[in-house]
């Protein structure tokens, strides 16, 4: 009898654990919907960096093709970076510079370089890249929210741990603490929604650097639309030819 | 300096260029940059060229300051790409010069998987930074103190791409007559590329009208989150480069450095790149270049320099001829892309708030020669400022310590539009 109770308890615990994992996955899928929409998207992004005193330092425009299976292509559109591209295929990354016509293999650590790293705009799917636990219910700006503690399931994502707060009712992203591999808090993110009363999408992500520069970076999502790119676009040698990607 | 010489290629390009210019202008994507640059050169008084100049004044009249203003213009649309450079120079002697050239002008056709291109184009192959033995089409000069846009070559290429593999076939310098200059000879080149997870694999082949066949392979492997390892190997059937016979008499009427063919030549490079979370990057490469002069060749070169200098004492009436012969010794420095066969290159750089300081050293272990470069760059919204200084040195018999310059420095400002 004791054994039967023990097995039942274990089964219940396992089932509860699975249910919790499913629940977290659902939360993250909904949060992803607010951030980027569905898989295979084309997202126009504007990144503005502000110095400590609040003065505008620089503005950059990116076109991001976010595809299924952790595949992303980032095209730099601003004059200072025009023609540069970053290709991310799962855990593999290439940098393409317009003058060299030779793809440069880069490490996950090199991907982090910069105020708003490429990882901030191209790592789109929390539901595919992270798993974790529900810490509990908390108050975010006097509104109830759910605190999730997430760990990366792939080592090459920009942040190995994310403490994420989602709205309790709609599961929209509210804020996040982003930790790099060494467990240092790298950035603190907060999310601005398009319609505060009935949000449908994140219109802006504000990043506060906590590692060195302490700058503020605002990532604005200017437009989102569905786009499945041809398979050649995800070959670094094709991109090295500087083809027209329209 | 528009350099599309071949009629067949010209016809192909004309066909590709038949798109009305107005339509091109409507859909074209334009960009470019303006750069102002100031270079400073410090002559090496211990170099054979400086000594030659003392013996035969006027042989070399190099200025110490050079100012350059250049504009690079890029346009692309309707399958046509053009890159042009306009440049003005002025040196401290008051001499001015204006030049313009076309870096690239080519047309491309394709349905995605298959791509055909023809015109003046840059095709850059191989992995690595300091030395790329398999960069058999562009043959880009590496480790320049100041980066410049490569000038393309006349070529026609056919390429196939899928998601993880590509095959490229290139006809370089079509129609060019046989030449001893590998950069200008007519050649067929091919590359196959495949990436499998963390590894990029490349295979290369080239057949030159004069230089014959060569085969190569390269790989790049992201070993950890922080480290990338790469290597490249090339075997050449033949290579043509400047050489001098060991038994050449001391005083010559013409340069004793003549093109000579080597058989069965090997080039190899191995390197790694390590980047830390705090954005420090460490880079190291070591390479062997079998096309460079051998250790014995350089020993003979040093010996000949000393003998020529010493001969002034017993042949004072031949001073000018001795000067010419010493100046010709300088040609050996450009006998190959690398001066010495064994090379080790190490670089540190750091990126923080738009600033990028870097320090690198090229060491030639055969004679302990070295080139040390320190640079600092700043990237703003549209403007970038860069400055650097490069020192050449080593023991007195090291070849890098006998180059015409002992130090070069530069500062540049670039505005992108």
Interface residues (C-beta under 8 A of the other chain):
Chain A: X57 X58 X59 X78 X79 X80 X82 X83 X91 X92 X93 X98 X99 X100 X101 X102 X105 X106 X107 X108 X109 X110 X112 X113 X114 X115 X155 X156 X180 X181 X182 X184 X211 X212 X213 X215 X230 X231 X232 X234 X235 X236 X237 X238 X240 X241 X242 X243 X244
Chain B: X29 X31 X74 X76 X77 X79 X81 X108 X112 X113 X115 X117 X122 X123 X124 X125 X126 X127 X138 X147 X149 X150 X159 X161 X162 X163 X164 X165 X166 X168 X193 X195 X197 X198 X200 X220 X222 X224 X225 X226 X227 X228 X230 X273 X275 X276 X277 X278 X279 X281 X351 X352 X353 X354 X379 X380 X381 X382 X384 X416 X417
